[in-house]
Amino acid sequence: MNNEIMNNDAITTKKIVIDGSLITTKEEFYDFMRLSLGSDILIGSNLDALHDALTTVSYSAEFIVEGRDLLEHNLGSFWEKACEVFNDALDENYNISLSFDS
């Protein structure tokens, strides 16, 4: 799981890599998101809290999913629900983006 700041045309973007080879449980997913976004943002470990955290990100953040197949395998239907939350948040918060590495 890699978090780095990218500087592109005077806009600093926080790059957050969600690595499917390192996340095997919902708890690990929430812990990762909590650390990546800041513990004060994602207090609850549920999808509503994830949505709230993603929609309140006030800086440019790029989420990159690596190992999507592993996440789908390890997290099952929870991963599908988390992706829905990301998609909803993307519609509400233009500071965040989501992409998938192959």
Backbone torsions as a table, in degrees:
resi	resn	phi	psi	omega
1	MET	NA	120.1	-172.0
2	ASN	-119.0	127.4	174.5
3	ASN	-121.2	121.7	177.4
4	GLU	-144.1	156.4	178.6
5	ILE	-97.6	130.3	177.7
6	MET	-111.3	137.2	177.2
7	ASN	-109.4	115.2	-176.4
8	ASN	-133.2	110.2	178.8
9	ASP	53.4	47.1	175.9
10	ALA	70.9	5.2	174.6
11	ILE	-107.2	121.2	179.7
12	THR	-90.7	124.5	-179.6
13	THR	-115.0	129.8	174.8
14	LYS	-85.9	119.5	-179.4
15	LYS	-94.7	120.7	-177.1
16	ILE	-119.9	112.1	-178.5
17	VAL	-95.1	118.5	175.7
18	ILE	-94.2	104.3	-171.8
19	ASP	-97.4	111.4	-178.5
20	GLY	-63.5	-20.1	178.7
21	SER	-78.7	-11.8	-177.9
22	LEU	-111.8	-11.3	-178.1
23	ILE	-113.0	114.1	-175.6
24	THR	-117.2	-9.7	-179.0
25	THR	-138.5	161.8	174.9
26	LYS	-58.7	-40.2	-178.8
27	GLU	-61.2	-42.4	178.3
28	GLU	-65.8	-36.9	177.3
29	PHE	-61.8	-49.3	179.9
30	TYR	-64.0	-40.3	177.7
31	ASP	-60.8	-43.7	179.2
32	PHE	-61.9	-46.9	-179.6
33	MET	-63.6	-39.7	179.3
34	ARG	-61.2	-45.3	179.9
35	LEU	-68.6	-37.6	-177.4
36	SER	-71.0	-37.8	-176.6
37	LEU	-93.5	-20.5	-175.3
38	GLY	111.4	129.2	-172.8
39	SER	-61.2	-25.1	-179.2
40	ASP	-77.1	-13.5	-178.6
41	ILE	-87.5	-46.6	-175.8
42	LEU	-107.0	81.8	-177.0
43	ILE	-77.5	-51.5	-178.3
44	GLY	-81.4	152.7	175.9
45	SER	-104.4	71.0	177.3
46	ASN	-152.5	167.8	-175.0
47	LEU	-67.7	-31.4	176.3
48	ASP	-63.8	-42.2	178.5
49	ALA	-66.4	-37.6	176.5
50	LEU	-61.7	-45.4	178.0
51	HIS	-59.3	-47.2	179.1
52	ASP	-59.3	-42.8	-179.1
53	ALA	-64.5	-45.2	-178.1
54	LEU	-66.9	-36.1	-178.1
55	THR	-79.1	-11.7	178.6
56	THR	-104.4	3.3	176.3
57	VAL	-63.0	122.8	-174.9
58	SER	-104.6	4.4	178.3
59	TYR	-119.8	165.4	179.5
60	SER	-74.5	121.5	-178.8
61	ALA	-133.6	128.5	178.0
62	GLU	-111.0	116.4	176.7
63	PHE	-94.5	125.1	179.8
64	ILE	-119.5	121.1	-179.4
65	VAL	-94.1	121.5	173.4
66	GLU	-113.8	138.2	-179.6
67	GLY	74.4	44.3	-178.6
68	ARG	-56.5	-41.7	179.6
69	ASP	-59.8	-39.2	178.1
70	LEU	-66.3	-41.0	177.7
71	LEU	-62.7	-43.3	178.4
72	GLU	-62.0	-40.7	179.6
73	HIS	-69.1	-48.7	-174.8
74	ASN	-71.4	-36.6	-172.6
75	LEU	-105.2	-11.5	175.9
76	GLY	56.8	-135.8	-175.9
77	SER	-64.4	-24.3	176.4
78	PHE	-59.9	-40.5	-179.8
79	TRP	-62.3	-40.9	177.3
80	GLU	-59.9	-43.0	179.5
81	LYS	-66.8	-40.1	178.4
82	ALA	-63.3	-38.9	177.5
83	CYS	-64.3	-38.3	176.2
84	GLU	-62.3	-40.9	178.1
85	VAL	-63.5	-43.7	176.9
86	PHE	-58.5	-46.5	-178.7
87	ASN	-62.0	-42.4	176.5
88	ASP	-61.8	-43.6	-179.0
89	ALA	-66.0	-35.1	178.3
90	LEU	-61.7	-34.8	177.9
91	ASP	-69.7	-25.2	-176.1
92	GLU	-99.3	-24.3	-173.7
93	ASN	-131.0	107.7	-178.6
94	TYR	-79.3	0.5	176.1
95	ASN	-78.3	-17.9	-175.8
96	ILE	-112.4	152.3	174.1
97	SER	-139.4	160.9	-178.8
98	LEU	-138.2	130.9	175.8
99	SER	-139.1	162.8	-178.0
100	PHE	-122.4	124.1	173.4
101	ASP	-82.9	144.2	179.1
102	SER	-90.4	NA	NA
